[in-house]
Amino acid sequence: MFEEYKKNILSNTRIDWQYDLEQAFKIYDKFPDSYSVLIPFFFSYMEELIRSLTPNYHMQIYEDDKEEVGMPLVEKAIEKNSDNNKLIQLLKEIKKYYEKSSIFNKTYNRNGIVHGYVHPDNWTKETFKQLIKDINDLQFFCSL
């Protein structure tokens, strides 16, 4: 299934992500243990997908604009797509990647990596593959 997810992601992405996604998957194919350094890249792509589900998709995002990143972004996507039950279910599942973390609560998700509490090499290949599956599933609903 993983190969199918990769193929789906590559064939359904926007042109400006195509090259980077191809390179990321080539790196993974050549060096299967590279998933640990690829995780932050794929979190960025997932966040782009989620952002595409909101009305502010093409607007400039500033670092201090807390409503446009992480969990608030997921919540905004849920709010704006409330008529799509399958998408809402998926976004609720994807929240696991955006739960709050701290140095005392080392959550293996986007926040743990972004804030430096958890180094990506603590992830497993299985969690990486789950992230790719979730991206594949989410991309189905996005208009990239």
ZAZA-995323 format. One record per atom (N, C-alpha, C): residue number from 1; residue in three letters; atom name; x, y, z. Coordinates in Angstrom, 1 decimal. Example, Ala and Ser with C-alpha at 12.3 -4.5 7.8 and 13.67 -1.06 7.14 Angstrom:
(1; "ala"; "N"; (13.2; -5.7; 7.8))
(1; "ala"; "CA"; (12.3; -4.5; 7.8))
(1; "ala"; "C"; (13.2; -3.3; 7.8))
(2; "ser"; "N"; (12.8; -2.2; 7.1))
(2; "ser"; "CA"; (13.7; -1.1; 7.1))
(2; "ser"; "C"; (12.9; 0.0; 7.9))
***
This chain:
(1; "met"; "N"; (0.8; -1.2; 0.0))
(1; "met"; "CA"; (0.0; 0.0; 0.0))
(1; "met"; "C"; (0.9; 1.3; 0.0))
(2; "phe"; "N"; (2.0; 1.2; 0.7))
(2; "phe"; "CA"; (2.8; 2.4; 0.8))
(2; "phe"; "C"; (3.2; 2.9; -0.6))
(3; "glu"; "N"; (3.6; 2.0; -1.5))
(3; "glu"; "CA"; (3.9; 2.4; -2.9))
(3; "glu"; "C"; (2.7; 3.1; -3.6))
(4; "glu"; "N"; (1.6; 2.6; -3.3))
(4; "glu"; "CA"; (0.4; 3.2; -3.9))
(4; "glu"; "C"; (0.1; 4.6; -3.3))
(5; "tyr"; "N"; (0.4; 4.8; -2.0))
(5; "tyr"; "CA"; (0.2; 6.1; -1.4))
(5; "tyr"; "C"; (1.2; 7.1; -2.1))
(6; "lys"; "N"; (2.4; 6.7; -2.2))
(6; "lys"; "CA"; (3.4; 7.5; -2.8))
(6; "lys"; "C"; (3.0; 7.9; -4.2))
(7; "lys"; "N"; (2.6; 7.0; -5.0))
(7; "lys"; "CA"; (2.1; 7.2; -6.4))
(7; "lys"; "C"; (1.0; 8.2; -6.4))
(8; "asn"; "N"; (0.0; 8.0; -5.5))
(8; "asn"; "CA"; (-1.2; 8.9; -5.5))
(8; "asn"; "C"; (-0.8; 10.3; -5.1))
(9; "ile"; "N"; (0.1; 10.4; -4.1))
(9; "ile"; "CA"; (0.6; 11.7; -3.7))
(9; "ile"; "C"; (1.3; 12.5; -4.8))
(10; "leu"; "N"; (2.2; 11.8; -5.5))
(10; "leu"; "CA"; (2.9; 12.4; -6.6))
(10; "leu"; "C"; (2.0; 12.8; -7.8))
(11; "ser"; "N"; (1.0; 12.0; -8.0))
(11; "ser"; "CA"; (0.2; 12.2; -9.2))
(11; "ser"; "C"; (-0.9; 13.2; -8.9))
(12; "asn"; "N"; (-1.1; 13.6; -7.7))
(12; "asn"; "CA"; (-2.2; 14.5; -7.3))
(12; "asn"; "C"; (-1.8; 15.8; -6.6))
(13; "thr"; "N"; (-0.5; 16.1; -6.7))
(13; "thr"; "CA"; (0.0; 17.3; -6.0))
(13; "thr"; "C"; (0.0; 18.5; -7.0))
(14; "arg"; "N"; (0.1; 19.7; -6.5))
(14; "arg"; "CA"; (0.3; 20.8; -7.3))
(14; "arg"; "C"; (1.7; 20.9; -7.8))
(15; "ile"; "N"; (1.9; 21.5; -8.9))
(15; "ile"; "CA"; (3.2; 21.5; -9.6))
(15; "ile"; "C"; (4.3; 22.0; -8.8))
(16; "asp"; "N"; (4.1; 23.0; -7.9))
(16; "asp"; "CA"; (5.1; 23.6; -7.1))
(16; "asp"; "C"; (5.6; 22.7; -6.0))
(17; "trp"; "N"; (4.9; 21.6; -5.7))
(17; "trp"; "CA"; (5.3; 20.6; -4.7))
(17; "trp"; "C"; (5.9; 19.4; -5.4))
(18; "gln"; "N"; (5.7; 19.2; -6.7))
(18; "gln"; "CA"; (6.0; 18.0; -7.4))
(18; "gln"; "C"; (7.5; 17.6; -7.3))
(19; "tyr"; "N"; (8.4; 18.5; -7.6))
(19; "tyr"; "CA"; (9.8; 18.2; -7.6))
(19; "tyr"; "C"; (10.3; 17.8; -6.2))
(20; "asp"; "N"; (9.9; 18.6; -5.2))
(20; "asp"; "CA"; (10.3; 18.3; -3.8))
(20; "asp"; "C"; (9.8; 17.0; -3.3))
(21; "leu"; "N"; (8.5; 16.7; -3.6))
(21; "leu"; "CA"; (8.0; 15.4; -3.2))
(21; "leu"; "C"; (8.7; 14.2; -3.9))
(22; "glu"; "N"; (9.0; 14.4; -5.2))
(22; "glu"; "CA"; (9.7; 13.4; -5.9))
(22; "glu"; "C"; (11.1; 13.1; -5.3))
(23; "gln"; "N"; (11.8; 14.2; -5.0))
(23; "gln"; "CA"; (13.1; 14.1; -4.4))
(23; "gln"; "C"; (13.0; 13.4; -3.0))
(24; "ala"; "N"; (12.0; 13.8; -2.2))
(24; "ala"; "CA"; (11.9; 13.2; -0.9))
(24; "ala"; "C"; (11.6; 11.7; -1.0))
(25; "phe"; "N"; (10.8; 11.3; -1.9))
(25; "phe"; "CA"; (10.5; 9.9; -2.0))
(25; "phe"; "C"; (11.7; 9.1; -2.6))
(26; "lys"; "N"; (12.5; 9.8; -3.5))
(26; "lys"; "CA"; (13.7; 9.2; -4.0))
(26; "lys"; "C"; (14.7; 8.9; -2.9))
(27; "ile"; "N"; (14.8; 9.9; -2.0))
(27; "ile"; "CA"; (15.7; 9.8; -0.9))
(27; "ile"; "C"; (15.3; 8.6; 0.0))
(28; "tyr"; "N"; (14.0; 8.6; 0.2))
(28; "tyr"; "CA"; (13.5; 7.5; 1.1))
(28; "tyr"; "C"; (13.7; 6.1; 0.4))
(29; "asp"; "N"; (13.5; 6.0; -0.9))
(29; "asp"; "CA"; (13.7; 4.8; -1.6))
(29; "asp"; "C"; (15.1; 4.3; -1.6))
(30; "lys"; "N"; (16.0; 5.2; -1.7))
(30; "lys"; "CA"; (17.5; 4.9; -1.7))
(30; "lys"; "C"; (18.0; 4.7; -0.3))
(31; "phe"; "N"; (17.5; 5.4; 0.7))
(31; "phe"; "CA"; (17.9; 5.3; 2.1))
(31; "phe"; "C"; (16.6; 5.2; 3.0))
(32; "pro"; "N"; (16.1; 4.0; 3.1))
(32; "pro"; "CA"; (14.9; 3.8; 3.9))
(32; "pro"; "C"; (14.9; 4.3; 5.3))
(33; "asp"; "N"; (16.1; 4.4; 5.9))
(33; "asp"; "CA"; (16.1; 4.9; 7.3))
(33; "asp"; "C"; (16.1; 6.5; 7.3))
(34; "ser"; "N"; (16.0; 7.1; 6.1))
(34; "ser"; "CA"; (15.9; 8.6; 6.1))
(34; "ser"; "C"; (14.6; 9.1; 6.5))
(35; "tyr"; "N"; (13.6; 8.2; 6.8))
(35; "tyr"; "CA"; (12.3; 8.7; 7.2))
(35; "tyr"; "C"; (12.4; 9.7; 8.3))
(36; "ser"; "N"; (13.3; 9.5; 9.2))
(36; "ser"; "CA"; (13.4; 10.4; 10.4))
(36; "ser"; "C"; (13.7; 11.9; 10.0))
(37; "val"; "N"; (14.5; 12.1; 8.9))
(37; "val"; "CA"; (14.8; 13.5; 8.5))
(37; "val"; "C"; (13.8; 14.0; 7.5))
(38; "leu"; "N"; (13.0; 13.1; 7.0))
(38; "leu"; "CA"; (11.9; 13.5; 6.0))
(38; "leu"; "C"; (10.6; 13.9; 6.7))
(39; "ile"; "N"; (10.5; 13.5; 7.9))
(39; "ile"; "CA"; (9.2; 13.8; 8.7))
(39; "ile"; "C"; (8.9; 15.3; 8.7))
(40; "pro"; "N"; (9.8; 16.2; 9.1))
(40; "pro"; "CA"; (9.4; 17.6; 9.1))
(40; "pro"; "C"; (9.0; 18.1; 7.7))
(41; "phe"; "N"; (9.6; 17.6; 6.6))
(41; "phe"; "CA"; (9.2; 18.0; 5.3))
(41; "phe"; "C"; (7.7; 17.6; 5.1))
(42; "phe"; "N"; (7.4; 16.4; 5.4))
(42; "phe"; "CA"; (6.0; 15.9; 5.1))
(42; "phe"; "C"; (5.0; 16.5; 6.1))
(43; "phe"; "N"; (5.4; 16.9; 7.2))
(43; "phe"; "CA"; (4.5; 17.7; 8.1))
(43; "phe"; "C"; (4.2; 19.1; 7.4))
(44; "ser"; "N"; (5.2; 19.7; 6.8))
(44; "ser"; "CA"; (5.0; 20.9; 6.0))
(44; "ser"; "C"; (4.0; 20.7; 4.9))
(45; "tyr"; "N"; (4.2; 19.6; 4.2))
(45; "tyr"; "CA"; (3.2; 19.3; 3.1))
(45; "tyr"; "C"; (1.8; 19.1; 3.6))
(46; "met"; "N"; (1.7; 18.4; 4.7))
(46; "met"; "CA"; (0.4; 18.1; 5.3))
(46; "met"; "C"; (-0.3; 19.5; 5.7))
(47; "glu"; "N"; (0.5; 20.3; 6.3))
(47; "glu"; "CA"; (-0.1; 21.6; 6.7))
(47; "glu"; "C"; (-0.5; 22.4; 5.5))
(48; "glu"; "N"; (0.2; 22.3; 4.4))
(48; "glu"; "CA"; (-0.2; 23.0; 3.1))
(48; "glu"; "C"; (-1.5; 22.4; 2.7))
(49; "leu"; "N"; (-1.7; 21.1; 2.7))
(49; "leu"; "CA"; (-2.9; 20.5; 2.3))
(49; "leu"; "C"; (-4.1; 21.0; 3.2))
(50; "ile"; "N"; (-3.9; 21.0; 4.5))
(50; "ile"; "CA"; (-4.9; 21.5; 5.4))
(50; "ile"; "C"; (-5.2; 23.0; 5.1))
(51; "arg"; "N"; (-4.2; 23.8; 4.9))
(51; "arg"; "CA"; (-4.4; 25.2; 4.6))
(51; "arg"; "C"; (-5.3; 25.3; 3.3))
(52; "ser"; "N"; (-5.1; 24.4; 2.3))
(52; "ser"; "CA"; (-5.9; 24.5; 1.1))
(52; "ser"; "C"; (-7.3; 24.3; 1.3))
(53; "leu"; "N"; (-7.7; 23.8; 2.5))
(53; "leu"; "CA"; (-9.1; 23.6; 2.8))
(53; "leu"; "C"; (-9.8; 24.8; 3.5))
(54; "thr"; "N"; (-9.0; 25.9; 3.6))
(54; "thr"; "CA"; (-9.5; 27.1; 4.3))
(54; "thr"; "C"; (-9.6; 28.2; 3.2))
(55; "pro"; "N"; (-10.4; 29.2; 3.6))
(55; "pro"; "CA"; (-10.5; 30.3; 2.6))
(55; "pro"; "C"; (-9.3; 31.2; 2.5))
(56; "asn"; "N"; (-8.3; 31.1; 3.4))
(56; "asn"; "CA"; (-7.1; 31.9; 3.4))
(56; "asn"; "C"; (-5.9; 31.2; 2.7))
(57; "tyr"; "N"; (-6.2; 30.2; 1.9))
(57; "tyr"; "CA"; (-5.2; 29.4; 1.3))
(57; "tyr"; "C"; (-4.1; 30.2; 0.6))
(58; "his"; "N"; (-4.4; 31.2; -0.2))
(58; "his"; "CA"; (-3.3; 31.9; -0.9))
(58; "his"; "C"; (-2.8; 33.1; -0.3))
(59; "met"; "N"; (-3.3; 33.4; 1.0))
(59; "met"; "CA"; (-2.8; 34.6; 1.7))
(59; "met"; "C"; (-1.5; 34.4; 2.3))
(60; "gln"; "N"; (-0.7; 35.5; 2.5))
(60; "gln"; "CA"; (0.6; 35.4; 3.1))
(60; "gln"; "C"; (0.4; 35.0; 4.6))
(61; "ile"; "N"; (1.2; 34.1; 5.1))
(61; "ile"; "CA"; (1.1; 33.7; 6.4))
(61; "ile"; "C"; (2.3; 34.3; 7.2))
(62; "tyr"; "N"; (2.1; 34.9; 8.3))
(62; "tyr"; "CA"; (3.1; 35.5; 9.1))
(62; "tyr"; "C"; (3.4; 34.6; 10.4))
(63; "glu"; "N"; (4.6; 34.6; 10.9))
(63; "glu"; "CA"; (4.9; 33.8; 12.0))
(63; "glu"; "C"; (4.0; 34.1; 13.2))
(64; "asp"; "N"; (3.7; 35.3; 13.4))
(64; "asp"; "CA"; (2.9; 35.6; 14.6))
(64; "asp"; "C"; (1.4; 35.4; 14.4))
(65; "asp"; "N"; (1.0; 34.9; 13.3))
(65; "asp"; "CA"; (-0.4; 34.6; 12.9))
(65; "asp"; "C"; (-0.8; 33.2; 13.4))
(66; "lys"; "N"; (-1.0; 33.1; 14.7))
(66; "lys"; "CA"; (-1.2; 31.8; 15.3))
(66; "lys"; "C"; (-2.5; 31.0; 14.8))
(67; "glu"; "N"; (-3.4; 31.8; 14.3))
(67; "glu"; "CA"; (-4.6; 31.1; 13.8))
(67; "glu"; "C"; (-4.4; 30.4; 12.4))
(68; "glu"; "N"; (-3.3; 30.6; 11.8))
(68; "glu"; "CA"; (-3.1; 30.0; 10.5))
(68; "glu"; "C"; (-2.1; 28.8; 10.5))
(69; "val"; "N"; (-1.7; 28.3; 11.7))
(69; "val"; "CA"; (-0.8; 27.2; 11.8))
(69; "val"; "C"; (-1.3; 26.2; 12.8))
(70; "gly"; "N"; (-0.8; 25.0; 12.7))
(70; "gly"; "CA"; (-1.1; 24.0; 13.7))
(70; "gly"; "C"; (-2.5; 23.7; 14.0))
(71; "met"; "N"; (-2.9; 23.4; 15.2))
(71; "met"; "CA"; (-4.2; 23.1; 15.6))
(71; "met"; "C"; (-5.3; 24.1; 15.2))
(72; "pro"; "N"; (-5.0; 25.4; 15.4))
(72; "pro"; "CA"; (-6.0; 26.4; 14.9))
(72; "pro"; "C"; (-6.3; 26.2; 13.4))
(73; "leu"; "N"; (-5.3; 25.9; 12.7))
(73; "leu"; "CA"; (-5.6; 25.7; 11.2))
(73; "leu"; "C"; (-6.5; 24.5; 11.0))
(74; "val"; "N"; (-6.2; 23.4; 11.7))
(74; "val"; "CA"; (-7.0; 22.2; 11.6))
(74; "val"; "C"; (-8.5; 22.5; 12.0))
(75; "glu"; "N"; (-8.6; 23.3; 13.1))
(75; "glu"; "CA"; (-10.0; 23.7; 13.5))
(75; "glu"; "C"; (-10.7; 24.5; 12.5))
(76; "lys"; "N"; (-9.9; 25.4; 11.8))
(76; "lys"; "CA"; (-10.5; 26.3; 10.8))
(76; "lys"; "C"; (-11.0; 25.4; 9.6))
(77; "ala"; "N"; (-10.1; 24.4; 9.2))
(77; "ala"; "CA"; (-10.5; 23.6; 8.1))
(77; "ala"; "C"; (-11.8; 22.8; 8.5))
(78; "ile"; "N"; (-11.9; 22.3; 9.7))
(78; "ile"; "CA"; (-13.1; 21.6; 10.1))
(78; "ile"; "C"; (-14.3; 22.5; 10.0))
(79; "glu"; "N"; (-14.1; 23.7; 10.5))
(79; "glu"; "CA"; (-15.3; 24.6; 10.5))
(79; "glu"; "C"; (-15.7; 24.9; 9.1))
(80; "lys"; "N"; (-14.8; 25.2; 8.2))
(80; "lys"; "CA"; (-15.1; 25.6; 6.8))
(80; "lys"; "C"; (-15.6; 24.4; 6.0))
(81; "asn"; "N"; (-15.4; 23.2; 6.4))
(81; "asn"; "CA"; (-15.8; 22.0; 5.6))
(81; "asn"; "C"; (-16.8; 21.2; 6.4))
(82; "ser"; "N"; (-17.6; 21.8; 7.2))
(82; "ser"; "CA"; (-18.6; 21.1; 8.1))
(82; "ser"; "C"; (-19.6; 20.2; 7.4))
(83; "asp"; "N"; (-19.8; 20.5; 6.1))
(83; "asp"; "CA"; (-20.8; 19.7; 5.4))
(83; "asp"; "C"; (-20.2; 18.4; 4.8))
(84; "asn"; "N"; (-18.9; 18.1; 5.0))
(84; "asn"; "CA"; (-18.2; 17.0; 4.4))
(84; "asn"; "C"; (-17.8; 16.0; 5.6))
(85; "asn"; "N"; (-18.7; 15.1; 5.9))
(85; "asn"; "CA"; (-18.5; 14.2; 7.1))
(85; "asn"; "C"; (-17.2; 13.4; 7.0))
(86; "lys"; "N"; (-16.9; 12.9; 5.8))
(86; "lys"; "CA"; (-15.7; 12.1; 5.6))
(86; "lys"; "C"; (-14.4; 12.9; 5.9))
(87; "leu"; "N"; (-14.4; 14.1; 5.4))
(87; "leu"; "CA"; (-13.3; 15.0; 5.6))
(87; "leu"; "C"; (-13.2; 15.4; 7.0))
(88; "ile"; "N"; (-14.3; 15.7; 7.7))
(88; "ile"; "CA"; (-14.3; 16.1; 9.1))
(88; "ile"; "C"; (-13.7; 14.9; 9.9))
(89; "gln"; "N"; (-14.1; 13.7; 9.6))
(89; "gln"; "CA"; (-13.6; 12.5; 10.4))
(89; "gln"; "C"; (-12.1; 12.5; 10.2))
(90; "leu"; "N"; (-11.6; 12.6; 9.0))
(90; "leu"; "CA"; (-10.2; 12.5; 8.7))
(90; "leu"; "C"; (-9.4; 13.7; 9.4))
(91; "leu"; "N"; (-9.9; 14.9; 9.4))
(91; "leu"; "CA"; (-9.3; 16.0; 10.0))
(91; "leu"; "C"; (-9.2; 15.8; 11.6))
(92; "lys"; "N"; (-10.3; 15.2; 12.1))
(92; "lys"; "CA"; (-10.3; 14.9; 13.6))
(92; "lys"; "C"; (-9.2; 13.9; 13.9))
(93; "glu"; "N"; (-9.0; 12.9; 13.0))
(93; "glu"; "CA"; (-7.9; 11.9; 13.2))
(93; "glu"; "C"; (-6.5; 12.6; 13.1))
(94; "ile"; "N"; (-6.4; 13.5; 12.2))
(94; "ile"; "CA"; (-5.1; 14.2; 11.9))
(94; "ile"; "C"; (-4.8; 15.2; 13.0))
(95; "lys"; "N"; (-5.7; 15.5; 13.9))
(95; "lys"; "CA"; (-5.4; 16.3; 15.0))
(95; "lys"; "C"; (-4.3; 15.8; 15.9))
(96; "lys"; "N"; (-4.1; 14.4; 15.9))
(96; "lys"; "CA"; (-3.1; 13.8; 16.7))
(96; "lys"; "C"; (-1.7; 14.4; 16.4))
(97; "tyr"; "N"; (-1.5; 14.9; 15.2))
(97; "tyr"; "CA"; (-0.2; 15.4; 14.8))
(97; "tyr"; "C"; (0.0; 16.9; 15.3))
(98; "tyr"; "N"; (-1.1; 17.5; 15.8))
(98; "tyr"; "CA"; (-1.0; 18.9; 16.2))
(98; "tyr"; "C"; (-1.4; 19.1; 17.7))
(99; "glu"; "N"; (-1.4; 18.0; 18.5))
(99; "glu"; "CA"; (-1.7; 18.1; 19.9))
(99; "glu"; "C"; (-0.5; 18.8; 20.6))
(100; "lys"; "N"; (-0.9; 19.6; 21.6))
(100; "lys"; "CA"; (0.2; 20.3; 22.3))
(100; "lys"; "C"; (1.2; 19.3; 22.9))
(101; "ser"; "N"; (2.4; 19.8; 23.0))
(101; "ser"; "CA"; (3.5; 19.0; 23.6))
(101; "ser"; "C"; (4.4; 20.0; 24.4))
(102; "ser"; "N"; (5.2; 19.4; 25.2))
(102; "ser"; "CA"; (6.1; 20.2; 26.0))
(102; "ser"; "C"; (7.3; 19.3; 26.3))
(103; "ile"; "N"; (8.3; 19.9; 26.9))
(103; "ile"; "CA"; (9.5; 19.1; 27.2))
(103; "ile"; "C"; (9.2; 17.9; 28.2))
(104; "phe"; "N"; (8.1; 18.1; 28.9))
(104; "phe"; "CA"; (7.7; 17.0; 29.8))
(104; "phe"; "C"; (6.7; 16.0; 29.2))
(105; "asn"; "N"; (6.1; 16.5; 28.1))
(105; "asn"; "CA"; (5.1; 15.6; 27.4))
(105; "asn"; "C"; (5.6; 15.5; 26.0))
(106; "lys"; "N"; (6.6; 14.6; 25.8))
(106; "lys"; "CA"; (7.2; 14.5; 24.5))
(106; "lys"; "C"; (6.3; 13.7; 23.5))
(107; "thr"; "N"; (5.4; 14.4; 22.9))
(107; "thr"; "CA"; (4.5; 13.8; 21.9))
(107; "thr"; "C"; (5.2; 13.7; 20.6))
(108; "tyr"; "N"; (5.1; 12.5; 20.0))
(108; "tyr"; "CA"; (5.7; 12.2; 18.7))
(108; "tyr"; "C"; (4.8; 12.7; 17.6))
(109; "asn"; "N"; (4.7; 14.0; 17.5))
(109; "asn"; "CA"; (3.9; 14.6; 16.4))
(109; "asn"; "C"; (4.6; 15.9; 15.9))
(110; "arg"; "N"; (3.9; 16.6; 15.1))
(110; "arg"; "CA"; (4.5; 17.8; 14.5))
(110; "arg"; "C"; (5.0; 18.8; 15.6))
(111; "asn"; "N"; (4.2; 19.1; 16.6))
(111; "asn"; "CA"; (4.6; 20.0; 17.7))
(111; "asn"; "C"; (5.9; 19.6; 18.4))
(112; "gly"; "N"; (6.0; 18.3; 18.7))
(112; "gly"; "CA"; (7.2; 17.8; 19.4))
(112; "gly"; "C"; (8.4; 18.0; 18.5))
(113; "ile"; "N"; (8.3; 17.9; 17.2))
(113; "ile"; "CA"; (9.5; 18.1; 16.3))
(113; "ile"; "C"; (9.7; 19.6; 16.1))
(114; "val"; "N"; (8.7; 20.4; 15.9))
(114; "val"; "CA"; (8.8; 21.8; 15.6))
(114; "val"; "C"; (9.4; 22.5; 16.8))
(115; "his"; "N"; (9.0; 22.1; 18.0))
(115; "his"; "CA"; (9.5; 22.8; 19.2))
(115; "his"; "C"; (10.8; 22.2; 19.7))
(116; "gly"; "N"; (11.3; 21.2; 19.1))
(116; "gly"; "CA"; (12.6; 20.6; 19.5))
(116; "gly"; "C"; (12.5; 19.7; 20.7))
(117; "tyr"; "N"; (11.4; 19.3; 21.1))
(117; "tyr"; "CA"; (11.3; 18.4; 22.2))
(117; "tyr"; "C"; (11.6; 16.9; 21.8))
(118; "val"; "N"; (11.2; 16.6; 20.6))
(118; "val"; "CA"; (11.4; 15.2; 20.2))
(118; "val"; "C"; (12.1; 15.3; 18.8))
(119; "his"; "N"; (13.3; 14.6; 18.8))
(119; "his"; "CA"; (14.0; 14.6; 17.6))
(119; "his"; "C"; (13.4; 13.6; 16.6))
(120; "pro"; "N"; (13.3; 13.9; 15.3))
(120; "pro"; "CA"; (12.6; 13.0; 14.4))
(120; "pro"; "C"; (13.1; 11.5; 14.4))
(121; "asp"; "N"; (14.4; 11.3; 14.8))
(121; "asp"; "CA"; (14.9; 9.9; 14.8))
(121; "asp"; "C"; (14.2; 9.1; 15.9))
(122; "asn"; "N"; (13.4; 9.7; 16.7))
(122; "asn"; "CA"; (12.6; 8.9; 17.7))
(122; "asn"; "C"; (11.4; 8.2; 17.1))
(123; "trp"; "N"; (11.1; 8.6; 15.9))
(123; "trp"; "CA"; (9.9; 8.1; 15.2))
(123; "trp"; "C"; (10.3; 6.7; 14.6))
(124; "thr"; "N"; (9.3; 5.9; 14.3))
(124; "thr"; "CA"; (9.5; 4.6; 13.7))
(124; "thr"; "C"; (9.1; 4.7; 12.2))
(125; "lys"; "N"; (9.6; 3.7; 11.5))
(125; "lys"; "CA"; (9.2; 3.6; 10.1))
(125; "lys"; "C"; (7.7; 3.5; 10.0))
(126; "glu"; "N"; (7.0; 2.8; 10.9))
(126; "glu"; "CA"; (5.6; 2.6; 10.9))
(126; "glu"; "C"; (4.9; 3.9; 11.1))
(127; "thr"; "N"; (5.3; 4.8; 12.0))
(127; "thr"; "CA"; (4.7; 6.1; 12.1))
(127; "thr"; "C"; (4.9; 6.9; 10.9))
(128; "phe"; "N"; (6.0; 6.8; 10.3))
(128; "phe"; "CA"; (6.3; 7.6; 9.0))
(128; "phe"; "C"; (5.3; 7.1; 7.9))
(129; "lys"; "N"; (5.1; 5.8; 7.8))
(129; "lys"; "CA"; (4.2; 5.3; 6.8))
(129; "lys"; "C"; (2.8; 5.7; 7.1))
(130; "gln"; "N"; (2.4; 5.8; 8.4))
(130; "gln"; "CA"; (1.1; 6.2; 8.8))
(130; "gln"; "C"; (0.9; 7.7; 8.4))
(131; "leu"; "N"; (1.9; 8.5; 8.5))
(131; "leu"; "CA"; (1.9; 9.9; 8.1))
(131; "leu"; "C"; (1.7; 10.0; 6.6))
(132; "ile"; "N"; (2.4; 9.2; 5.8))
(132; "ile"; "CA"; (2.2; 9.2; 4.4))
(132; "ile"; "C"; (0.8; 8.7; 4.0))
(133; "lys"; "N"; (0.2; 7.7; 4.7))
(133; "lys"; "CA"; (-1.1; 7.3; 4.4))
(133; "lys"; "C"; (-2.1; 8.4; 4.7))
(134; "asp"; "N"; (-1.9; 9.1; 5.8))
(134; "asp"; "CA"; (-2.8; 10.2; 6.2))
(134; "asp"; "C"; (-2.7; 11.4; 5.2))
(135; "ile"; "N"; (-1.5; 11.6; 4.7))
(135; "ile"; "CA"; (-1.4; 12.7; 3.6))
(135; "ile"; "C"; (-2.1; 12.2; 2.4))
(136; "asn"; "N"; (-1.9; 10.9; 2.0))
(136; "asn"; "CA"; (-2.6; 10.4; 0.8))
(136; "asn"; "C"; (-4.1; 10.6; 1.0))
(137; "asp"; "N"; (-4.7; 10.2; 2.1))
(137; "asp"; "CA"; (-6.1; 10.3; 2.4))
(137; "asp"; "C"; (-6.6; 11.8; 2.4))
(138; "leu"; "N"; (-5.8; 12.7; 3.0))
(138; "leu"; "CA"; (-6.2; 14.1; 3.0))
(138; "leu"; "C"; (-6.1; 14.7; 1.7))
(139; "gln"; "N"; (-5.1; 14.4; 0.9))
(139; "gln"; "CA"; (-4.9; 15.0; -0.4))
(139; "gln"; "C"; (-6.1; 14.7; -1.3))
(140; "phe"; "N"; (-6.9; 13.7; -1.1))
(140; "phe"; "CA"; (-8.1; 13.4; -1.9))
(140; "phe"; "C"; (-9.1; 14.5; -1.8))
(141; "phe"; "N"; (-9.1; 15.2; -0.7))
(141; "phe"; "CA"; (-10.1; 16.2; -0.5))
(141; "phe"; "C"; (-9.6; 17.6; -0.8))
(142; "cys"; "N"; (-8.3; 17.8; -1.2))
(142; "cys"; "CA"; (-7.7; 19.1; -1.4))
(142; "cys"; "C"; (-7.7; 19.5; -2.8))
(143; "ser"; "N"; (-7.6; 20.7; -3.0))
(143; "ser"; "CA"; (-7.6; 21.3; -4.4))
(143; "ser"; "C"; (-6.2; 21.9; -4.7))
(144; "leu"; "N"; (-5.2; 21.1; -4.6))
(144; "leu"; "CA"; (-3.8; 21.6; -4.9))
(144; "leu"; "C"; (-3.6; 21.5; -6.3))
***
